[in-house]
Amino acid sequence: MSLGTFLIMRHELLLIAAALSVLIAEIFWDPDKKKGISLFSIILFGVITIIGFIPSPSGSLFGGMYISSGTTLLMKNILNIGVLLVFIQSVTWLKKEENSEKISEYFLLLISTLVGMNFMISAGHFLIFYIGIELATIPIAALAAYDRYKNKSAEAGIKLILSSALSSGILLYGLSMIYGTTGTLYFSEVAKLFGNNNLQILGFIFFFAGMAFKISIVPFHLWTADVYEGSPVNITSYLSVISKGAAVFILIIILFTVFPVIIATWQKTIYVTSVLTMTIGNLFAIRQQNLKRFLAFSSISQAGYILLGLIGGNQLGMASVIYYILVYIFSNLGAFGVVTAISNATGKENIDDYNGLYQTNPKLSLIMTLALFSLAGIPPVAGFFGKFFLFTAAAQKGYYLLVLIAVLNTIISLFYYLLVVKAMFINKSENPVEKFRSDFPTRFALGICIAGIVVTGFASIIFEAIRNLSFGV
């Protein structure tokens, strides 16, 4: 195997090099100027994100355990965009005195999780998949407990690691059944040997349950709101967008490359979980006052919509899911960006705290409104087109009742998103959030989010390019 062959792992190698560079910077950087590591890490990761879009050869390594294709490269690039935005939005928070001594740890842990997600996406073998999922999960638990002197943050870290351990155990139990009945862990070989054997079906159900924990699919969602509320806002946005997006990407790949023979079985499973996830996520979101819990249940309901693309079992469905994740990254990070800016400036995170926000901070109010409208699927922003393609993929396969339920849930979600808009523009407050000006990194990140919401909605070429990829369906 030549050295050039390893360039197939370009994304992972670049991320490992970035992690080592941040570690070296931590060792040699002037202790009095440690805040400069933030800028260094962002520029470094920005370069990696740009390099990721340079065409790269497809292929496999380690006997087919690692696979790279145009689809996996696109998925990794989408995640890179999201992580770069999270990095930029974190600058103000990392400047706080209590965080100034652990800046490099923050970037090291985030990059480590992304390496795991990339290995997960490129896995052609369940062993690589599992190593990737654990590498992506364990550092996130440390990040959730990043504010170690706050009880809620420590509690979030404990809850996340315990729920992750449980989900990994369930997932491994399912994989053991699959291995026991097929005698292999290679995706391609399992696909050939998998059938309607009851033990194999049970193994798949355990596998899907383990993945459902990662995506916050009902009834495996109970950890989500508590962990999101206790974690720092930037970590919450990472969990909500990047972690969920990576789990959805690998689920797409595995369903359509490993388990196509039992498509009827997993379509029924997805049907039920999609209805439950959309409905319960929306109903619980209405009751929330804390914005992090509010967006947590919003992200649960969004996972229900994403499942509509999976249930289609066709090229349109797969393209719709990838496109929707891209839109979701810009929309959700736009909303979290506003929450982060206000939390850093005032420490306020409840919906009631946003009463009269438009009077003091009109720009932030407008950005939040646009992001929420995109999450709700209101035309003409990108979220509308994302939901439209997902609904079309499900309807194309005859799931008309499911689409109707999804549309009704969209109406419910519109109600609670408008509660936040109402608070900002209509409700009065004797003590509104004071007028403040965000720093440049925050404004820059929010500007990218707004541009992404607008451009991805009107640039149909993006969806068509995704649709032309091969998904193995």
C-alpha positions, 0 to 999 in steps of 0.5 A: 500500500503506497503512501498516496493511497492514504490520501483517500483518508484525507479528511481524517488525516487533516483533522488528526494533524489539526488536533496535533497542531492545537496540542503543540500550540497549547504547549508552546503558546505564551500562557498570557496570550492563550486566547489567541489559540481560538483564532489559530484553531478557527483559521486552521479548521477553515483551511481544512474545510476548504481543502475538503471540497477539492475533488478527491479519489474514491476507494477503500482501505484496510481490505474494505473496512474503510470506504470513501466515495463522493457521497461520504465526502459530501457528508463530511464536508457538510459536517465540517461547515457546521463545526466551523460555525460552532467554532466561530460562535464559541469565541466570545464564550471562550474569552470568559475568565472561567474558560480562558485556561481550557481553550485548547481542550475545547477544540481538541475534544471537538476535533476528536469527536469529528474524527470519530464521526468521519470514520463512522461515515466511511465505515465498511465494517461494523468494527470501524463503525463502532470505534468511530461511534465511541470516538465521537461520543466519549469526548462529547460527554466531557464537553457537556460537563465543560462548565465543571463548577456548575451542577447542571453541566456536571449532571449533563455530562453524567447523563450523556455518558450513561445514556451513551453507554446504554445505547452502545450496549444495546447496539453491540448486542444487536451487532453480536446477533448479526455477526452470529447469524452471518459470520462477518461484520463487513457491510457488503458480506452482511448484505449478502447473507442477511435475510428474514431470519427472526434472530437477524430481525431482532439483531436489526431492531437492537441495532436501530434502537442503539442508533435511535438514542444517538438521533433522539428518536422517541422513545429513546429521547428522554436524555436529550432535554436535560443534557441540552439544558445543562450543557454550555450553549455551544455544546448544545448546538453541536449536539443538536446539529453535528452529532445528530447529522452524523448519526443520520448520515451513517444510518442512511448508509447502513440501511441502504447498503446492509439491510436492503433485503428487509426494507419492508421491516425497517420501513414499518419501524421508521413509520411508527417512530417517525409519528411518535417522534414528530408528535411527542417532540412538538407537544413537549416543545410547547411546554418549554420555557428554557430556550435550550430545552425548547430547541431540544424538543424542536430537534427531536421533532426535526428527527421525526421529519428526517425519517420521512426521507428514510422511509421512502427507500429511494434516491429522492429520499436519500438526497432529501435527507442530506439536503435537509441536514444541510439546511438544518445546520444553517437554521438551527445554528442561526437560532442557537447563535442568537441564544448564544449571543444573548446568553454570553451578554446577559446570561438569560436563556428563557423565552420570557427573557426575550419579551420586547427584544425587537425594541432593543436588539432588532437585528438579533430578533430578525435573525432568530425569526428567520431561523425559526421560520426555516425550522418551521418550514415557512416559504420561501426560506430553505426549511420549506424546500427541505420539508417539501422534498422529504414529504415528496419522497414519502408521498412518492412511495404511497405514505400519504397518511404519514405525510398528512400527520407530518403536515399537521405536526408542522402546523403545531410546530409553527405555533410554538415557534411563533411563541418566541416570535411573539415574545420578541415583537409583541410582548412588552417587558419592563426589563428587556434584554439591554441593547448590546453589540455582538463581537465580530465572530458572532456577527460573522457566524450569524451572517453565514447562517442567514446566507445559508438559509437563503442560498440553499433555499433558492439554489436548486442546483445544490439539491440536484447535485446531491440527488445525482450522487449514488447511494447504493439504493 
